């Protein structure tokens, strides 16, 4: 009876047809584990994920653009090499290491943040997402700085930049008025591509910090072999 209720006694072709219908209607039925409607679970988890993801994403992007512009101004000098080296080191460290360091040193040892948890109150919840948001920024900053630095340097080497300098414009004017404006085209393209990933937030961050968002829902679904939820979150 259970296999019949879940549609598992149908042929593979019929089950695949049901799956395509679910994708089109975005109605994946109910969770195996909790019996809740999956659409309701998604709507319930989305605010928590976006509370973490949106501030962290905005800060990370603006900070990466500012640092990339700075290193392109000092390209080839010690500051440029130092920041690029720090980015490579930061990328090489596992996100799990940042999480454990943040929880033990910043939260437990120094007491700057709550170790984990979440509050449904709009203002109180930012106290809980501050540390995971900080870790989000640190983890993603190295990659974004290197990518944005490449975009900036591509523009710095263009003919119009040499012409602007030949006309006597200052370096800051060249960078902010010309280079930054034109470099924002690939930067915005890169940022827009990253936006869909904000919906699911960070699986590790939400799981370790007890944030009831979409990432945490997906991790729980994997632990429980809750295939309808896994299908919905993958789609």
N, C-alpha and C positions, 0 to 999 in steps of 0.2 A: 504493500500500500504506500509505503514511504517512497519507494522508487517511482511509483506511478505518479504520486503527488509532485515529485521533483522533475518529472519528465525524463527520468533516466532509463526507462524501459522502451523508449522510442528508438528508431534507427538513428545512426550517426547523421544521415542527411537531414532527417526531421529535426534533430537537436541543433544542427547548424542553421537550419532555417529559422528556428526559434531564436537563436542567438542573433541573427541578422535583424529580426523583428525587434529584439530588445535594444540593439544599437540604434535603430532608426527612431524608436519611441523613447529611448533612454529609460525604459522601465525594466529593471533587472530582477523584479520580483522581491522575494524576501531573503534575508540572511539565513543560512543554515543554522548558525550558532545562536543568534538572538531572536530570530523570527520577526524582526522589524523589517519594514519596507526599506529597501536600500536607498531609494530616493530621499526618504526622510533622514536616514543616517548621514547622507551626503550634505543635505541642507543644514543639519545640526552641527556637523564637523567643520563646515567651510568657514564660519566666522572666526573660530580659534586659529585655523591655519592662516587666514589672511591677516589676523591681528599680529601674528609673528612675521609673516612673509613680507607684507607691504612696507612697513617702516624699515626693516632690514634691507630690502631690495633697493629702496630709494637712497638710503644712506650709503650702501655699498657702491651703487652706480655713480652717485655724485662724487664720492671720495675717490673712486678709481679714475674718473675723468680728470679731477684736479691733480692727482699725483701723476697721471700720464702726461698732462700738459706741462707739469713741472719738469719731469725727466726729459721731455722732448726739448725743453728750453736749455737744459744742461746736458744735452746728448753727448756721449763720449767722455764725459768728465767723471770724476770720482763719485759724485752724487748719483748720477745715472747708473753707474756700475753697481753701487751699493744697493740701491733700491731694487734693481733687477735681480741681484743676488738674493736679497731678502724675499723677493717674490718666489724665486725658485725654491728656496728653503721652505717657505710657507706652503707651497703647493705640495712639497714632498712629504709633509707631516700629515698623518691620517686625521680625518675629522674626529674620529673617536678620541684621539689624544687631546685635542682641544676641548672636547666635552668633559673628559675626566679631569683635566687641569682646571677648567672653569668651575666644575662642581666642588672639587676638593680644595683648591687654593682660594679662589675668589668667593665661593659661597660658604664652604664649611670652615676653612681656616680663617679667612679675613672677615667673613660675615657680611659681605657687601650686597649679596643677592640671596633670595630664597634658593634652596638646593633644587627643589622641584615643586610642582603644583600648578594650580590654575584657579582663577576666581572669575565667576560669571559677571561680576560688576565691571563695567566698562573701564573705569579708572584704575581699579585695583589690579586688573589683569596685566596691565603694563609693567607692574612691579615683577610679575612672574616671567614675562616674556623678554625682559631686558637682557638677561644673561644669554639665553639662546639666540636672541637677535644679534648680540655682540659677537658671539661665536660664528653665526652665519656670515656676518660682515668679514671677519678675519679669514674664514675659510675661503670665501669667494673672491677676496680682494686681489690675491696674487695673480689669478688667472685673468681677471678683468683688466688689471693694470697692464699686464703684458700685451693683451689684445688691443687695448685702447692706445697704448704707446706705439704699436705698429701702425695703427690708423693715423696717429698724429705725425709720425716720421714720414709716412707716405706723402702727406701734404706738405711737410717742411721742405721736401726735396723737389717740389713742383716749381715750374718756371715763374708762376705768378708771385711766389714768395721771394724769389731772387729779384724780380722786378720791383716789388714793394720795398725791399731793402735798398736797392739801387736808387730809389726815389728819396731815400733818407728817412723812411719811417722807422721808429724805434722798435726794438725787439718785442716789447710787450704788446705794442699795437699790432704788429705782424701776427703774433700768436693768437691774441684774443679776437681781433677783428677779421682776420683772414683764415688762419690755420684752423682755429676751433670751429668756426662756422662751417667750413667745408668738411672737416673731420666728423662733424655730428651726423652726417648722412650715414656712413657705415656704422657709427656708434648706435644710432637709433635703430637701425636694422638689426643689429646684434641684440639690443635690449628687447625689442619686440619679440624676437625668437625665444627669449628666455621667459617671457610673461606667462605662458601656459604652465610652466613648472611651479609657479607661485601657488596654484590651486592645491597641489598636493603637499606644498611646504617641504619640510625636510623630515624624512622618515626617522633618522637617528635622533634629531633634536626633539621631535615631539614624543618619541618613545622614551628617551632618557629623562626628559623634564616633565613627563606626565601631562602633556598638553593634549586635550581630547580633540585633535584635528583630524584631517583626512589621512595624514601620514600615519598617525597612531592607529586609526581604523584599519588601514591596509596591513600594518604589521600584525595586529590582532587577527585579521582574516587569514594571513599566511600561517600563523601559529595554529589556528583552528581548522585549517584546510577548508575555509569558507569560500568556496569557488565562485558563487554569484557576486560576492563583494569584490573579490580579486578581479573578476571580469569587468565589473563596473569601473573600478579605479584604473584599470589598465586602459580601457576605452577612453 
